[in-house]
Amino acid sequence: MTVYTKILTPSQAPDWDIPISFIMAILAYLTAPWSLRVILERKWRLWPAMLFATWFTVDGCYAIYWYFKDPVALDMMREVNFPASLSLYGMCGIVWLYRGSLRQLFSEIRSR
């Protein structure tokens, strides 16, 4: 299965679809930095909510979407989608973690 998905281009992958891409991207934008901040700042009481937000963004919305759109694609691709989406979610959290403008970030980097 993994080999099959690796040789496909995104337009040929059975689970590649523009609406789910936007849904997952918007959810990642809204939850990934917060999830990472919960981990970094050790806010233990928020871990259940963080785990749910992470799971829902990475797998839950994907499973719901494909369950109704094409269950065969869901069965084929869900197993390989989770690690890829979780990695991207973590990267988005890192990129969007900074609280401030891009100008402030560059200024802070230069001052160090």
MARBA-68360 format. One line per 2 residues: number of its first residue (from 1); their letters; for each residue x negated, y negated, z of N, C-alpha, C, O, CB. Coordinates in nm, 4 decimals, m for minus. Glycine has a CB too. Layout:
N
NUM) A) X Y Z X Y Z X Y Z X Y Z X Y Z  ...
% end
This chain:
112
1) MT) m0.0821 0.1188 0.0000 0.0000 0.0000 0.0000 m0.0870 m0.1259 0.0000 m0.0637 m0.2173 m0.0791 0.0937 0.0006 0.1205  m0.1864 m0.1308 0.0878 m0.2714 m0.2491 0.0964 m0.3466 m0.2717 m0.0336 m0.3579 m0.3851 m0.0802 m0.3698 m0.2359 0.2121
3) VY) m0.3978 m0.1649 m0.0922 m0.4693 m0.1770 m0.2193 m0.3754 m0.2304 m0.3263 m0.4142 m0.3150 m0.4069 m0.5286 m0.0409 m0.2624  m0.2534 m0.1818 m0.3273 m0.1539 m0.2260 m0.4249 m0.1310 m0.3764 m0.4147 m0.1263 m0.4450 m0.5168 m0.0217 m0.1509 m0.4046
5) TK) m0.1167 m0.4283 m0.2936 m0.0891 m0.5704 m0.2776 m0.2112 m0.6563 m0.3051 m0.1973 m0.7709 m0.3478 m0.0381 m0.5978 m0.1387  m0.3300 m0.6037 m0.2816 m0.4504 m0.6829 m0.3045 m0.4764 m0.7076 m0.4524 m0.5340 m0.8104 m0.4881 m0.5697 m0.6141 m0.2428
7) IL) m0.4356 m0.6164 m0.5386 m0.4642 m0.6351 m0.6805 m0.3570 m0.7157 m0.7514 m0.3727 m0.7504 m0.8685 m0.4796 m0.5017 m0.7479  m0.2487 m0.7457 m0.6823 m0.1427 m0.8252 m0.7420 m0.1721 m0.9734 m0.7264 m0.2276 m1.0159 m0.6251 m0.0080 m0.7908 m0.6791
9) TP) m0.1359 m1.0504 m0.8245 m0.1404 m1.1950 m0.8076 m0.0139 m1.2346 m0.7341 0.0833 m1.1591 m0.7357 m0.1534 m1.2700 m0.9454  m0.0115 m1.3515 m0.6690 0.1065 m1.3896 m0.5919 0.2366 m1.3874 m0.6727 0.3417 m1.3531 m0.6186 0.0864 m1.5263 m0.5348
11) SQ) 0.2311 m1.4230 m0.7997 0.3541 m1.4262 m0.8782 0.4065 m1.2863 m0.9081 0.5233 m1.2713 m0.9437 0.3311 m1.5011 m1.0079  0.3223 m1.1831 m0.8943 0.3659 m1.0465 m0.9192 0.4038 m0.9734 m0.7910 0.4659 m0.8673 m0.7971 0.2574 m0.9703 m0.9909
13) AP) 0.3685 m1.0271 m0.6772 0.4009 m0.9617 m0.5505 0.5523 m0.9611 m0.5327 0.6174 m1.0632 m0.5548 0.3312 m1.0332 m0.4307  0.6086 m0.8477 m0.4932 0.7545 m0.8401 m0.4828 0.8139 m0.9293 m0.3749 0.9337 m0.9576 m0.3777 0.7951 m0.6994 m0.4569
15) DW) 0.7326 m0.9741 m0.2797 0.7883 m1.0577 m0.1728 0.7485 m1.2042 m0.1850 0.7703 m1.2815 m0.0917 0.7443 m1.0050 m0.0385  0.6914 m1.2435 m0.2967 0.6541 m1.3838 m0.3122 0.7745 m1.4603 m0.3637 0.8282 m1.4288 m0.4698 0.5326 m1.4001 m0.4082
17) DI) 0.8166 m1.5607 m0.2884 0.9354 m1.6364 m0.3227 0.9190 m1.7781 m0.2681 0.8697 m1.7967 m0.1569 1.0642 m1.5683 m0.2664  0.9592 m1.8754 m0.3445 0.9413 m2.0150 m0.3039 1.0202 m2.0497 m0.1773 0.9630 m2.1115 m0.0874 0.9833 m2.1073 m0.4172
19) PI) 1.1481 m2.0136 m0.1653 1.2204 m2.0526 m0.0426 1.1573 m2.0003 0.0867 1.1456 m2.0758 0.1833 1.3623 m2.0033 m0.0506  1.1167 m1.8745 0.0909 1.0570 m1.8229 0.2147 0.9214 m1.8873 0.2401 0.8802 m1.9014 0.3553 1.0422 m1.6698 0.2081
21) SF) 0.8522 m1.9262 0.1347 0.7252 m1.9977 0.1525 0.7487 m2.1306 0.2231 0.6742 m2.1669 0.3141 0.6559 m2.0211 0.0163  0.8520 m2.2031 0.1814 0.8842 m2.3299 0.2466 0.9342 m2.3084 0.3895 0.8960 m2.3819 0.4806 0.9893 m2.4057 0.1654
23) IM) 1.0185 m2.2088 0.4088 1.0710 m2.1806 0.5430 0.9565 m2.1509 0.6393 0.9499 m2.2080 0.7482 1.1702 m2.0616 0.5392  0.8666 m2.0616 0.5989 0.7559 m2.0238 0.6871 0.6592 m2.1400 0.7078 0.6057 m2.1569 0.8173 0.6809 m1.9032 0.6297
25) AI) 0.6363 m2.2200 0.6041 0.5453 m2.3345 0.6169 0.6011 m2.4385 0.7133 0.5280 m2.4917 0.7968 0.5200 m2.3986 0.4798  0.7295 m2.4672 0.7019 0.7910 m2.5658 0.7915 0.7883 m2.5160 0.9362 0.7555 m2.5914 1.0278 0.9366 m2.5954 0.7479
27) LA) 0.8226 m2.3898 0.9556 0.8182 m2.3343 1.0917 0.6758 m2.3341 1.1477 0.6559 m2.3610 1.2661 0.8747 m2.1914 1.0928  0.5772 m2.3039 1.0634 0.4374 m2.3063 1.1086 0.3962 m2.4483 1.1466 0.3288 m2.4686 1.2476 0.3435 m2.2509 0.9986
29) YL) 0.4362 m2.5460 1.0663 0.4038 m2.6852 1.0961 0.4628 m2.7269 1.2310 0.4000 m2.8002 1.3075 0.4558 m2.7773 0.9843  0.5832 m2.6795 1.2585 0.6509 m2.7178 1.3824 0.6018 m2.6420 1.5055 0.6055 m2.6963 1.6159 0.7981 m2.6966 1.3673
31) TA) 0.5556 m2.5172 1.4890 0.5252 m2.4354 1.6073 0.3787 m2.3970 1.6258 0.3366 m2.3735 1.7391 0.6049 m2.3121 1.6015  0.3002 m2.3898 1.5199 0.1624 m2.3391 1.5323 0.0745 m2.4238 1.6246 0.0065 m2.3674 1.7103 0.0983 m2.3321 1.3955
33) PW) 0.0728 m2.5567 1.6109 m0.0124 m2.6342 1.7025 0.0322 m2.6209 1.8483 m0.0509 m2.6122 1.9387 m0.0118 m2.7817 1.6621  0.1619 m2.6194 1.8699 0.2139 m2.6029 2.0056 0.1741 m2.4667 2.0619 0.1319 m2.4572 2.1771 0.3671 m2.6187 2.0073
35) SL) 0.1873 m2.3617 1.9816 0.1507 m2.2270 2.0269 0.0037 m2.2205 2.0653 m0.0315 m2.1635 2.1686 0.1809 m2.1233 1.9179  m0.0810 m2.2780 1.9834 m0.2242 m2.2781 2.0129 m0.2540 m2.3600 2.1383 m0.3389 m2.3222 2.2190 m0.3035 m2.3334 1.8936
37) RV) m0.1844 m2.4715 2.1542 m0.2048 m2.5546 2.2731 m0.1623 m2.4801 2.3999 m0.2271 m2.4931 2.5038 m0.1263 m2.6866 2.2604  m0.0553 m2.4030 2.3924 m0.0113 m2.3221 2.5075 m0.1217 m2.2245 2.5475 m0.1475 m2.2045 2.6662 0.1198 m2.2447 2.4742
39) IL) m0.1863 m2.1642 2.4484 m0.2950 m2.0694 2.4765 m0.4159 m2.1420 2.5343 m0.4698 m2.1009 2.6371 m0.3351 m1.9931 2.3485  m0.4586 m2.2493 2.4689 m0.5797 m2.3206 2.5107 m0.5654 m2.3853 2.6484 m0.6602 m2.3868 2.7268 m0.6147 m2.4267 2.4082
41) ER) m0.4474 m2.4385 2.6772 m0.4256 m2.5061 2.8053 m0.3736 m2.4110 2.9134 m0.3418 m2.4535 3.0244 m0.3279 m2.6209 2.7870  m0.3655 m2.2833 2.8801 m0.3249 m2.1776 2.9738 m0.1938 m2.2097 3.0455 m0.1844 m2.2039 3.1681 m0.4344 m2.1547 3.0767
43) KW) m0.0955 m2.2429 2.9669 0.0376 m2.2706 3.0214 0.1132 m2.1383 3.0281 0.1943 m2.1072 2.9409 0.1155 m2.3767 2.9338  0.0854 m2.0617 3.1321 0.1341 m1.9247 3.1428 0.2853 m1.9139 3.1373 0.3377 m1.8178 3.0810 0.0850 m1.8637 3.2696
45) RL) 0.3558 m2.0085 3.1932 0.5024 m2.0010 3.1930 0.5612 m2.0151 3.0533 0.6730 m1.9703 3.0280 0.5601 m2.1085 3.2830  0.4875 m2.0760 2.9639 0.5376 m2.0952 2.8274 0.5002 m1.9810 2.7334 0.5397 m1.9818 2.6168 0.4850 m2.2251 2.7715
47) WP) 0.4252 m1.8836 2.7822 0.3823 m1.7731 2.6958 0.4979 m1.6971 2.6315 0.4904 m1.6679 2.5121 0.2986 m1.6771 2.7750  0.6045 m1.6635 2.7045 0.7144 m1.5936 2.6367 0.7723 m1.6742 2.5203 0.7985 m1.6189 2.4134 0.8248 m1.5619 2.7364
49) AM) 0.7922 m1.8039 2.5406 0.8441 m1.8887 2.4325 0.7432 m1.8990 2.3188 0.7807 m1.8966 2.2015 0.8784 m2.0292 2.4856  0.6149 m1.9105 2.3535 0.5105 m1.9182 2.2514 0.5056 m1.7895 2.1695 0.4959 m1.7941 2.0468 0.3737 m1.9453 2.3162
51) LF) 0.5121 m1.6749 2.2368 0.5099 m1.5469 2.1654 0.6315 m1.5323 2.0749 0.6203 m1.4826 1.9628 0.5045 m1.4304 2.2647  0.7476 m1.5757 2.1233 0.8673 m1.5693 2.0391 0.8541 m1.6612 1.9182 0.8845 m1.6205 1.8061 0.9921 m1.6069 2.1202
53) AT) 0.8087 m1.7853 1.9399 0.7929 m1.8796 1.8284 0.6934 m1.8260 1.7262 0.7154 m1.8368 1.6055 0.7467 m2.0175 1.8799  0.5845 m1.7686 1.7749 0.4842 m1.7113 1.6846 0.5429 m1.5946 1.6072 0.5309 m1.5889 1.4848 0.3599 m1.6657 1.7628
55) WF) 0.6064 m1.5015 1.6774 0.6655 m1.3861 1.6094 0.7715 m1.4297 1.5087 0.7738 m1.3808 1.3957 0.7266 m1.2897 1.7115  0.8597 m1.5217 1.5495 0.9673 m1.5622 1.4599 0.9125 m1.6287 1.3344 0.9623 m1.6039 1.2246 1.0630 m1.6565 1.5315
57) TV) 0.8107 m1.7128 1.3495 0.7519 m1.7802 1.2343 0.6782 m1.6829 1.1446 0.6899 m1.6904 1.0223 0.6577 m1.8899 1.2797  0.6029 m1.5921 1.2030 0.5176 m1.5003 1.1270 0.5962 m1.3843 1.0671 0.5698 m1.3437 0.9539 0.4071 m1.4463 1.2160
59) DG) 0.6923 m1.3306 1.1414 0.7604 m1.2090 1.0957 0.9125 m1.2165 1.0998 0.9786 m1.1636 1.0105 0.7160 m1.0937 1.1782  0.9686 m1.2797 1.1996 1.1137 m1.2801 1.2164 1.1890 m1.3436 1.1017 1.2808 m1.2830 1.0463 1.1489 m1.3503 1.3414
61) CY) 1.1508 m1.4664 1.0651 1.2212 m1.5333 0.9551 1.1969 m1.4606 0.8232 1.2856 m1.4549 0.7381 1.1762 m1.6802 0.9437  1.0782 m1.4056 0.8063 1.0440 m1.3270 0.6866 1.1345 m1.2048 0.6761 1.1888 m1.1763 0.5694 0.8951 m1.2831 0.6901
63) AI) 1.1508 m1.1327 0.7867 1.2337 m1.0119 0.7868 1.3805 m1.0452 0.7625 1.4482 m0.9751 0.6872 1.2185 m0.9373 0.9195  1.4299 m1.1503 0.8250 1.5700 m1.1894 0.8043 1.5934 m1.2279 0.6585 1.6903 m1.1840 0.5966 1.6083 m1.3069 0.8976
65) YW) 1.5038 m1.3103 0.6042 1.5181 m1.3559 0.4655 1.5207 m1.2377 0.3692 1.6105 m1.2260 0.2858 1.4037 m1.4515 0.4282  1.4212 m1.1505 0.3817 1.4121 m1.0391 0.2867 1.5143 m0.9299 0.3130 1.5478 m0.8549 0.2213 1.2743 m0.9797 0.2908
67) YF) 1.5646 m0.9188 0.4344 1.6705 m0.8223 0.4630 1.7939 m0.8519 0.3767 1.8593 m0.7607 0.3261 1.7076 m0.8252 0.6135  1.8236 m0.9802 0.3614 1.9397 m1.0190 0.2812 1.9068 m1.0352 0.1329 1.9925 m1.0097 0.0483 1.9975 m1.1480 0.3343
69) KD) 1.7862 m1.0763 0.1000 1.7490 m1.1017 m0.0398 1.7126 m0.9729 m0.1137 1.7659 m0.9462 m0.2215 1.6317 m1.1994 m0.0458  1.6217 m0.8926 m0.0560 1.5763 m0.7696 m0.1220 1.5153 m0.6758 m0.0176 1.3951 m0.6825 0.0082 1.4726 m0.8015 m0.2349
71) PV) 1.5957 m0.5893 0.0421 1.5452 m0.5001 0.1476 1.4319 m0.4086 0.1018 1.3488 m0.3688 0.1834 1.6578 m0.4159 0.2003  1.4270 m0.3747 m0.0258 1.3188 m0.2895 m0.0771 1.1856 m0.3632 m0.0668 1.0852 m0.3046 m0.0263 1.3464 m0.2474 m0.2243
73) AL) 1.1843 m0.4906 m0.1031 1.0620 m0.5711 m0.0907 1.0204 m0.5822 0.0558 0.9015 m0.5785 0.0873 1.0828 m0.7123 m0.1514  1.1171 m0.5957 0.1440 1.0870 m0.6022 0.2874 1.0201 m0.4737 0.3337 0.9186 m0.4782 0.4031 1.2152 m0.6276 0.3688
75) DM) 1.0757 m0.3598 0.2960 1.0160 m0.2312 0.3340 0.8752 m0.2156 0.2786 0.7872 m0.1617 0.3457 1.1031 m0.1162 0.2856  0.8540 m0.2628 0.1559 0.7228 m0.2486 0.0923 0.6174 m0.3407 0.1521 0.5023 m0.3003 0.1688 0.7345 m0.2755 m0.0552
77) MR) 0.6550 m0.4633 0.1842 0.5559 m0.5666 0.2119 0.5446 m0.6100 0.3579 0.4478 m0.6772 0.3934 0.5865 m0.6844 0.1304  0.6386 m0.5746 0.4420 0.6373 m0.6269 0.5792 0.5105 m0.5898 0.6544 0.4539 m0.6726 0.7258 0.7577 m0.5758 0.6553
79) EV) 0.4666 m0.4681 0.6390 0.3477 m0.4200 0.7106 0.2222 m0.4992 0.6752 0.1396 m0.5261 0.7625 0.3249 m0.2731 0.6802  0.2072 m0.5363 0.5496 0.0871 m0.6101 0.5084 0.1054 m0.7608 0.5208 0.0070 m0.8347 0.5226 0.0505 m0.5749 0.3651
81) NF) 0.2290 m0.8071 0.5292 0.2532 m0.9501 0.5427 0.2179 m1.0003 0.6823 0.1678 m1.1118 0.6967 0.3984 m0.9817 0.5114  0.2431 m0.9201 0.7846 0.2227 m0.9661 0.9220 0.0796 m1.0115 0.9499 0.0616 m1.1233 0.9983 0.2596 m0.8563 1.0180
83) PA) m0.0241 m0.9302 0.9216 m0.1603 m0.9774 0.9518 m0.1997 m1.1011 0.8711 m0.2675 m1.1902 0.9224 m0.2602 m0.8664 0.9252  m0.1574 m1.1062 0.7458 m0.1907 m1.2226 0.6630 m0.1219 m1.3476 0.7164 m0.1843 m1.4531 0.7278 m0.1502 m1.1983 0.5160
85) SL) 0.0061 m1.3362 0.7492 0.0804 m1.4518 0.7996 0.0309 m1.4955 0.9368 0.0255 m1.6151 0.9654 0.2289 m1.4200 0.8062  m0.0048 m1.4005 1.0213 m0.0565 m1.4352 1.1537 m0.1895 m1.5092 1.1427 m0.2139 m1.6044 1.2169 m0.0732 m1.3091 1.2395
87) SL) m0.2749 m1.4664 1.0511 m0.4028 m1.5358 1.0289 m0.3793 m1.6782 0.9804 m0.4421 m1.7721 1.0292 m0.4894 m1.4589 0.9268  m0.2894 m1.6940 0.8850 m0.2578 m1.8277 0.8341 m0.1947 m1.9145 0.9429 m0.2225 m2.0342 0.9507 m0.1635 m1.8179 0.7134
89) YG) m0.1119 m1.8559 1.0249 m0.0483 m1.9279 1.1357 m0.1544 m1.9818 1.2315 m0.1475 m2.0969 1.2745 0.0506 m1.8356 1.2113  m0.2516 m1.8984 1.2642 m0.3605 m1.9420 1.3511 m0.4420 m2.0541 1.2894 m0.4790 m2.1497 1.3575 m0.4507 m1.8256 1.3835
91) MC) m0.4701 m2.0424 1.1599 m0.5452 m2.1482 1.0912 m0.4662 m2.2786 1.0881 m0.5232 m2.3862 1.1066 m0.5803 m2.1048 0.9480  m0.3357 m2.2697 1.0649 m0.2516 m2.3897 1.0669 m0.2530 m2.4533 1.2055 m0.2583 m2.5757 1.2181 m0.1068 m2.3555 1.0253
93) GI) m0.2483 m2.3711 1.3080 m0.2543 m2.4235 1.4439 m0.3819 m2.5008 1.4696 m0.3795 m2.6052 1.5347 m0.2421 m2.3113 1.5434  m0.4931 m2.4505 1.4192 m0.6220 m2.5189 1.4362 m0.6230 m2.6505 1.3596 m0.6645 m2.7534 1.4129 m0.7382 m2.4289 1.3888
95) VW) m0.5776 m2.6474 1.2352 m0.5790 m2.7677 1.1504 m0.4886 m2.8761 1.2080 m0.5258 m2.9935 1.2087 m0.5347 m2.7333 1.0069  m0.3711 m2.8386 1.2561 m0.2736 m2.9366 1.3036 m0.2807 m2.9609 1.4538 m0.1940 m3.0297 1.5076 m0.1354 m2.8918 1.2673
97) LY) m0.3796 m2.9078 1.5228 m0.3888 m2.9201 1.6683 m0.4208 m3.0623 1.7139 m0.3719 m3.1063 1.8180 m0.4941 m2.8254 1.7209  m0.5014 m3.1335 1.6379 m0.5480 m3.2661 1.6789 m0.4311 m3.3626 1.6935 m0.3456 m3.3725 1.6055 m0.6495 m3.3211 1.5776
99) RG) m0.4286 m3.4331 1.8055 m0.3236 m3.5329 1.8298 m0.3783 m3.6702 1.7942 m0.4460 m3.7338 1.8750 m0.2744 m3.5293 1.9787  m0.3499 m3.7138 1.6774 m0.3969 m3.8432 1.6310 m0.3988 m3.8453 1.4797 m0.3668 m3.7463 1.4140 m0.5359 m3.8746 1.6872
101) SL) m0.4369 m3.9598 1.4258 m0.4418 m3.9742 1.2807 m0.5722 m3.9156 1.2270 m0.6654 m3.8880 1.3025 m0.4282 m4.1228 1.2399  m0.5767 m3.8977 1.0978 m0.6978 m3.8483 1.0331 m0.8125 m3.9474 1.0529 m0.9273 m3.9073 1.0724 m0.6729 m3.8240 0.8826
103) RQ) m0.7813 m4.0748 1.0479 m0.8823 m4.1791 1.0703 m0.9406 m4.1678 1.2115 m1.0618 m4.1793 1.2298 m0.8208 m4.3199 1.0489  m0.8551 m4.1454 1.3102 m0.9019 m4.1296 1.4481 m0.9892 m4.0052 1.4629 m1.0888 m4.0069 1.5353 m0.7825 m4.1217 1.5444
105) LF) m0.9518 m3.8986 1.3948 m1.0309 m3.7754 1.3999 m1.1707 m3.7990 1.3442 m1.2698 m3.7620 1.4071 m0.9610 m3.6628 1.3216  m1.1792 m3.8610 1.2255 m1.3102 m3.8877 1.1656 m1.3921 m3.9825 1.2519 m1.5131 m3.9647 1.2655 m1.2939 m3.9461 1.0251
107) SE) m1.3283 m4.0822 1.3100 m1.3979 m4.1760 1.3981 m1.4537 m4.1035 1.5206 m1.5664 m4.1291 1.5631 m1.3030 m4.2894 1.4418  m1.3747 m4.0143 1.5758 m1.4188 m3.9377 1.6923 m1.5343 m3.8444 1.6570 m1.6273 m3.8282 1.7360 m1.3023 m3.8572 1.7499
109) IR) m1.5289 m3.7841 1.5410 m1.6367 m3.6944 1.4972 m1.7657 m3.7731 1.4771 m1.8730 m3.7282 1.5174 m1.5975 m3.6213 1.3665  m1.7552 m3.8904 1.4148 m1.8746 m3.9731 1.3903 m1.9377 m4.0228 1.5197 m2.0597 m4.0369 1.5278 m1.8388 m4.0922 1.3021
111) SR) m1.8561 m4.0494 1.6203 m1.9091 m4.1042 1.7456 m1.9821 m3.9995 1.8297 m2.0508 m4.0353 1.9253 m1.7964 m4.1646 1.8269  m1.9689 m3.8743 1.7970 m2.0356 m3.7684 1.8751 m2.1735 m3.7448 1.8287 m2.2433 m3.6594 1.8834 m1.9595 m3.6403 1.8686
% end
